[in-house]
């Protein structure tokens, strides 16, 4: 008989798509007693308006209501997740400043929930929410399941962020050339365009050309931002 750790690690096995991975996470959530789960990924670019990517198995009616009401902007669980990786149990007090959201969630069969965020070394943040329509989360249940829930949070972020970021990258059609990647790596190491030119035995004009192309493809304002975005996308690995 497999341990719960082995069961959860199966989620990390090769998959064809983020949909397949999410189905595994959904199954794990149900085995822990939760009917619904949601994963949100906050990609830290553009820096002035970070992109949010979401997957969940909530009803289509609730998804539509949540989007139309702009609840993402005022959701206290999301705000908490941006500031802390401490687990958060949904309570009336948590939603004290968002009463309409709380009432709507309960009306749509989501009165019980738990959420925790995760942040990786590239600054990409994700949050997993687990919810159900019945039975309050007691301290006893949380103590019994908290390790499994924490594992699921980290596994969800590890697996889904990889797919979603890759998908986001492909949609932007970045397509950096090997030379552009090389120039960005040297830039990340603090080298000037002239120093990179000397290292690669080319002219500074050639380096400036590659940097300009990289900035354009990455849709950033300057080379520093291009390096940051490329690194976060895993293009400099």
C-alpha positions as CSV (number, residue, x, y, z in Angstrom):
1,X,0.0,0.0,0.0
2,X,1.4,3.4,-1.0
3,X,1.8,6.2,1.4
4,X,0.0,9.6,0.9
5,X,3.4,11.1,-0.1
6,X,3.8,8.5,-2.9
7,X,0.2,9.2,-4.0
8,X,0.9,12.9,-4.2
9,X,4.2,12.5,-6.0
10,X,2.4,10.8,-8.8
11,X,1.1,14.2,-9.8
12,X,4.6,15.2,-10.8
13,X,4.9,12.3,-13.3
14,X,5.1,13.3,-17.0
15,X,1.9,14.7,-18.4
16,X,0.7,16.0,-21.8
17,X,-1.0,19.2,-20.6
18,X,-1.9,21.4,-17.7
19,X,-5.4,19.9,-17.9
20,X,-4.1,16.4,-17.2
21,X,-2.1,17.7,-14.3
22,X,-5.0,19.7,-12.9
23,X,-7.2,16.5,-13.0
24,X,-4.6,14.8,-10.8
25,X,-4.7,17.7,-8.4
26,X,-8.5,17.6,-8.4
27,X,-8.4,13.9,-7.6
28,X,-6.0,14.5,-4.7
29,X,-8.1,17.3,-3.3
30,X,-11.2,15.1,-3.4
31,X,-9.3,12.3,-1.5
32,X,-8.7,14.9,1.2
33,X,-12.4,15.8,1.4
34,X,-12.7,18.8,-0.9
35,X,-15.1,18.9,-3.8
36,X,-13.4,22.0,-5.4
37,X,-9.9,23.2,-6.0
38,X,-8.5,26.3,-7.8
39,X,-5.0,27.3,-8.7
40,X,-4.0,30.8,-9.6
41,X,-0.6,31.8,-11.0
42,X,0.8,35.3,-10.7
43,X,3.4,35.9,-13.4
44,X,5.4,38.9,-12.4
45,X,5.4,40.6,-15.8
46,X,4.7,43.1,-17.0
47,X,5.9,44.6,-13.8
48,X,3.2,47.3,-13.8
49,X,0.4,44.9,-14.4
50,X,1.3,41.2,-13.5
51,X,-0.6,38.6,-15.4
52,X,-2.9,36.2,-13.5
53,X,-3.5,32.7,-14.9
54,X,-6.2,30.6,-13.3
55,X,-7.6,27.0,-13.4
56,X,-10.4,25.6,-11.3
57,X,-13.3,23.2,-11.2
58,X,-15.9,25.6,-9.8
59,X,-19.3,25.8,-11.5
60,X,-19.4,27.8,-14.7
61,X,-22.1,30.0,-13.0
62,X,-19.7,30.9,-10.2
63,X,-16.8,31.5,-12.5
64,X,-18.9,33.9,-14.5
65,X,-20.2,35.7,-11.4
66,X,-16.6,36.0,-10.0
67,X,-15.3,37.4,-13.2
68,X,-18.2,39.8,-13.9
69,X,-18.1,41.2,-10.3
70,X,-14.4,41.7,-10.4
71,X,-13.9,39.7,-7.3
72,X,-10.3,38.9,-8.1
73,X,-9.4,42.5,-7.2
74,X,-11.0,42.4,-3.8
75,X,-10.7,38.7,-2.8
76,X,-9.1,38.7,0.6
77,X,-7.6,35.2,0.1
78,X,-5.8,36.5,-3.0
79,X,-4.5,39.5,-1.1
80,X,-3.4,37.4,1.8
81,X,-1.6,35.0,-0.6
82,X,0.4,37.9,-2.2
83,X,1.7,38.8,1.2
84,X,2.1,35.6,3.1
85,X,2.6,31.8,2.6
86,X,0.7,31.1,5.8
87,X,-2.4,28.9,5.2
88,X,-5.7,30.7,5.4
89,X,-9.0,29.2,6.4
90,X,-12.1,30.9,5.0
91,X,-14.1,32.6,7.7
92,X,-16.6,35.3,8.0
93,X,-13.9,37.5,9.6
94,X,-11.6,37.0,6.7
95,X,-14.3,38.3,4.3
96,X,-15.4,41.1,6.6
97,X,-14.3,43.7,4.1
98,X,-15.8,41.8,1.1
99,X,-19.3,40.9,2.4
100,X,-20.9,40.6,-1.0
101,X,-18.1,38.2,-2.2
102,X,-18.6,36.0,0.9
103,X,-22.4,36.0,0.6
104,X,-22.1,35.1,-3.1
105,X,-19.6,32.3,-2.5
106,X,-21.9,30.8,0.1
107,X,-24.9,31.1,-2.2
108,X,-23.0,29.2,-4.9
109,X,-22.2,26.3,-2.5
110,X,-18.7,27.5,-1.4
111,X,-19.0,28.2,2.4
112,X,-15.9,26.2,3.4
113,X,-12.4,26.8,2.1
114,X,-8.7,26.8,2.7
115,X,-5.9,28.5,0.7
116,X,-2.1,28.7,0.7
117,X,0.3,30.4,-1.6
118,X,3.7,29.4,-2.9
119,X,6.6,31.4,-4.3
120,X,9.5,30.0,-6.3
121,X,13.0,31.3,-6.7
122,X,12.1,33.1,-10.0
123,X,9.5,35.2,-8.2
124,X,6.6,33.4,-9.7
125,X,3.8,33.1,-7.1
126,X,0.9,30.6,-7.1
127,X,-2.0,29.8,-4.8
128,X,-4.0,26.7,-4.3
129,X,-7.5,26.9,-2.8
130,X,-9.5,23.9,-1.6
131,X,-13.2,24.3,-1.0
132,X,-16.4,22.3,-0.3
133,X,-20.1,22.9,0.4
134,X,-20.4,21.2,3.7
135,X,-18.7,20.4,7.1
136,X,-16.7,23.2,8.6
137,X,-12.9,22.7,8.8
138,X,-12.2,21.8,12.3
139,X,-8.8,22.2,14.0
140,X,-8.7,18.5,14.4
141,X,-9.2,17.9,10.7
142,X,-6.6,20.5,9.8
143,X,-4.0,18.9,12.1
144,X,-4.7,15.5,10.5
145,X,-4.4,16.8,6.9
146,X,-2.2,19.9,7.0
147,X,1.0,18.1,5.8
148,X,-0.9,16.6,2.9
149,X,-2.4,19.9,2.0
150,X,1.0,21.7,2.2
151,X,2.5,19.0,-0.1
152,X,-0.3,19.5,-2.5
153,X,0.2,23.3,-2.6
154,X,3.9,22.9,-3.5
155,X,3.3,20.1,-6.0
156,X,0.5,22.1,-7.7
157,X,2.8,25.1,-8.0
158,X,5.8,23.0,-9.3
159,X,3.8,21.2,-11.9
160,X,1.2,23.7,-13.1
161,X,3.4,26.8,-13.1
162,X,5.8,24.9,-15.5
163,X,3.0,24.3,-18.0
164,X,1.3,27.7,-17.7
165,X,4.5,29.7,-18.0
166,X,5.5,27.6,-21.0
167,X,2.1,28.2,-22.6
168,X,2.3,31.9,-21.9
169,X,5.8,32.0,-23.4
170,X,4.7,30.2,-26.5
171,X,1.7,32.5,-26.9
172,X,4.1,35.5,-27.0
173,X,6.2,33.7,-29.6
174,X,9.4,34.9,-28.0
175,X,11.8,32.7,-29.9
176,X,15.2,34.1,-28.7
177,X,18.1,33.0,-30.8
178,X,21.1,31.2,-29.1
179,X,23.2,34.3,-29.5
180,X,20.5,36.6,-28.0
181,X,20.3,34.2,-25.0
182,X,24.1,34.3,-24.7
183,X,24.2,38.1,-24.7
184,X,21.4,38.3,-22.1
185,X,23.4,35.9,-19.9
186,X,26.5,38.0,-20.0
187,X,24.3,41.1,-19.4
188,X,22.9,39.3,-16.3
189,X,26.4,38.9,-15.1
190,X,26.9,42.7,-15.2
191,X,28.9,42.9,-18.4
192,X,28.5,46.0,-20.6
193,X,27.8,45.8,-24.3
194,X,31.5,46.6,-25.0
195,X,32.7,44.0,-22.6
196,X,30.4,41.4,-24.1
197,X,31.7,42.4,-27.6
198,X,35.2,41.8,-26.4
199,X,34.4,38.4,-24.9
200,X,32.6,37.2,-28.1
201,X,35.1,38.9,-30.4
202,X,32.5,40.9,-32.3
203,X,31.7,44.6,-32.5
204,X,29.6,46.5,-30.0
205,X,27.2,47.3,-32.8
206,X,26.5,43.5,-33.1
207,X,25.8,43.2,-29.4
208,X,23.5,46.2,-29.4
209,X,21.7,44.6,-32.3
210,X,21.1,41.4,-30.4
211,X,20.0,43.3,-27.2
212,X,17.6,45.4,-29.2
213,X,16.0,42.2,-30.8
214,X,15.8,40.5,-27.4
215,X,14.0,43.6,-25.9
216,X,11.6,43.6,-28.8
217,X,10.8,39.9,-28.6
218,X,10.4,40.0,-24.8
219,X,8.2,43.1,-25.0
220,X,10.1,45.0,-22.4
221,X,11.3,48.6,-22.0
222,X,15.0,48.0,-21.7
223,X,17.7,45.4,-21.4
224,X,17.5,45.1,-17.7
225,X,13.8,44.3,-17.9
226,X,14.6,41.9,-20.7
227,X,17.1,40.0,-18.6
228,X,14.7,39.8,-15.7
229,X,11.8,38.5,-17.8
230,X,14.0,36.0,-19.7
231,X,15.3,34.6,-16.4
232,X,11.8,34.3,-15.0
233,X,10.6,32.5,-18.1
234,X,13.5,30.1,-17.7
235,X,15.0,31.1,-21.0
236,X,18.5,31.6,-19.5
237,X,18.9,28.2,-18.0
